[in-house]
Amino acid sequence: MNELIIFDTTLRDGEQSPGASMTQEEKLRIAKQLEKLGVNVIEAGFAAASPGDFSSIKAISKIIEKSTVCSLARALESDIKKAGQAIQPAKHKRIHTFIATSKIHMENKLRMTPDQVLKRGVEAVKWSLDYTDDVEFSAEDAVRSDVNFLIEIFDAVIKAGAKTINVPDTVGYSIPKSWGNLMNELISKVPNSQSVIWSTHCHNDLGMAVANSLSAVQNGARQVECTINGLGERAGNASLEEIVMSVKTRKDIFNLETKINTEQIVATSRLVSNITGYPVQPNKAIVGANAFAHESGIHQDGVLKHRETYEIMRAQDVGWGANKISLGKLSGRNAFKNRLVELGIELDSEEVLNSTFDRFKALADKKSEIYDEDIHALVTEEFVSVAVDRFKLVSLKSITDTQKKTLCRN
């Protein structure tokens, strides 16, 4: 398969970020934008979590035409019933059911034996099939689960009818090499593994969610679960924009395509940031304000001469207007001259240009960034300095008065 399925869980896992709760109207806006972005699957929420979640999933199911609408559900018949009812209006619908498979979770959270967990996982898939033939099964905390047990339960749920098998690093514990090895081992050892889509869902607790996800892709995963801006509980999830642009930029490694309209990435990022109140850090890859900015004079000169000297992607391809040349004390003469041209400023000679550039450098030592207004002022000062002084300030006297009145008491 040459397509990488993008499963967006911004509305479910992303909403679990503290303070990132969204209203139904806000979720509808994001869902519409996610469809415009071109995501394959929108995990719209967790239907059994609350009446609000149920209502939002159902409302999203009514308006989404192209993307698959998905609801998360624990391996409980009541959860799955809620999920099935919520996604019922959707043209393309999926139930994503899960149960924990690690020893620590089974013993301390579920209070269930491995045999009981396996039986419940199979039952959950069969219950889900009453509502849709598109069923995804996840082994929660797979990263700390016994590999042989994962093979056993995945074999069982595939036989029960699951079409997507998700392997999650629920706690962000893995590193790329071991995560890729696990994916490879599961695909090679699970019977009928080629009959399903293998998926990965990575958290960013050690800062490796994207790297782990891409390692899984290199080892056979064909669905990545991710969020806009890497939003998510704790340290967040794998970032959709980084996954997509890595695959697009490094076709020599991945040889995969996505259906993402990358020119909608920045617009989607800003929408999610504005609605959730979670700002995007300036140096965030792809969508950060500085992602295509160049401060170093050497870099600026290179980009102006040939963009690919310092840029591996076009800013326009992800929705930015263009790369941003940020003028500061490290900027070179070529970058300064180019900005003058952009502003429509013509200088009489190289001598005037050099003198103005010297003024620019002096100002840049005093402030972190030079704005267009500063450049206009510098040029004005340069022309004034070579002109005959018509006015001269001799003295200045300033008087201030608050006009405060003192009340006298008898």
Secondary structure, DSSP 8 states (H G I E B T S, - for coil): --B-EEEE-TTTTGGGSTT----HHHHHHHHHHHHHHT-SEEEEEETTT-HHHHHHHHHHHHH-SSSEEEEEEESSHHHHHHHHHHHTT-SSEEEEEEEE-SHHHIIIII---HHHHHHHHHHHHHHHTTT-S-EEEEEETGGGS-HHHHHHHHHHHHHHT-SEEEEEETTS---HHHHHHHHHHHHHHSTTGGGSEEEEEEB-TTS-HHHHHHHHHHTT--EEEEBGGG--STT-B-BHHHHHHHHHHTHHHH--B----GGGHHHHHHHHHHHH-----TT-TTTSTTTTEE-SHHHHHHHHH-GGGT-SS-GGGGT-SS-EE--STT--HHHHHHHHHHTT---S-HHHHHHHHHHHHHHHTTSS---HHHHHHHHHHHHHHTS-----------------------
